[in-house]
């Protein structure tokens, strides 16, 4: 009959055994193992019990290799804090873009916008290749920057 799998017993056709959900190659590998086991044993139930513990706690990648079920943590990238002044219309647009993305994380919007620009700017890429080392900048102490700002400088 069309749509039915003649290899699996009737009790197992409608539902997939635990642990067989996932990518097509991993599922096919697991099903092939079960079919070979069904052929070797008189009782498919006994075979299913043998595989049940093995398949329920692991996942197979497309090559049939074992994979963990959970993803490892992402590597932590160090962050730096910058304080910038931007014009009000740009600030409003940035907040609106964050709203458009469904987030209130403005750091994400700024980071993604900068990454986008740096990847797309061909002249900047060629300049980076010609200038691989950053130019050292003189360090400003907090005291000197505060006094410069209070005297009207730095703006």
URZI-V344775 format. One record per residue. RES is the residue in three letters. PHI is phi in whole degrees, -180 to 180 (NA if undefined). Layout:
[[RES,PHI] [RES,PHI]]
This chain:
[[UNK,NA] [UNK,-64] [UNK,85] [UNK,-105] [UNK,-100] [UNK,-72] [UNK,-78] [UNK,-80] [UNK,-64] [UNK,-56] [UNK,-69] [UNK,-106] [UNK,-70] [UNK,-75] [UNK,-117] [UNK,-91] [UNK,-62] [UNK,-57] [UNK,93] [UNK,-100] [UNK,-80] [UNK,136] [UNK,-69] [UNK,-60] [UNK,-62] [UNK,-65] [UNK,-65] [UNK,-64] [UNK,-62] [UNK,-66] [UNK,-65] [UNK,-61] [UNK,-62] [UNK,-65] [UNK,-63] [UNK,-63] [UNK,-68] [UNK,-59] [UNK,-69] [UNK,-83] [UNK,-108] [UNK,-73] [UNK,-109] [UNK,-61] [UNK,-63] [UNK,-62] [UNK,-64] [UNK,-62] [UNK,-64] [UNK,-63] [UNK,-87] [UNK,-56] [UNK,-65] [UNK,-69] [UNK,-83] [UNK,-75] [UNK,-101] [UNK,-132] [UNK,-134] [UNK,-109] [UNK,-83] [UNK,-65] [UNK,-92] [UNK,88] [UNK,-81] [UNK,-69] [UNK,-132] [UNK,-70] [UNK,-76] [UNK,-105] [UNK,-77] [UNK,-70] [UNK,-64] [UNK,-68] [UNK,-64] [UNK,-78] [UNK,-102] [UNK,-66] [UNK,-118] [UNK,-122] [UNK,-101] [UNK,-123] [UNK,-113] [UNK,-126] [UNK,-110] [UNK,-129] [UNK,-67] [UNK,-55] [UNK,-61] [UNK,-68] [UNK,-63] [UNK,-64] [UNK,-63] [UNK,-63] [UNK,-64] [UNK,-66] [UNK,-67] [UNK,-61] [UNK,-62] [UNK,-58] [UNK,-76] [UNK,83] [UNK,-137] [UNK,-112] [UNK,-87] [UNK,-70] [UNK,-58] [UNK,-63] [UNK,-62] [UNK,-65] [UNK,-60] [UNK,-66] [UNK,-64] [UNK,-65] [UNK,-60] [UNK,-60] [UNK,-64] [UNK,-64] [UNK,-74] [UNK,-91] [UNK,-83] [UNK,-65] [UNK,-65] [UNK,-66] [UNK,-61] [UNK,-68] [UNK,-62] [UNK,-61] [UNK,-65] [UNK,-79] [UNK,-128] [UNK,-70] [UNK,-99] [UNK,-71] [UNK,-75] [UNK,-65] [UNK,-108] [UNK,-66] [UNK,-77] [UNK,-103] [UNK,-79] [UNK,-64] [UNK,-65] [UNK,-71] [UNK,-72] [UNK,-70] [UNK,-70] [UNK,-66] [UNK,-70] [UNK,-73] [UNK,-89] [UNK,93] [UNK,-84] [UNK,79] [UNK,-117]]
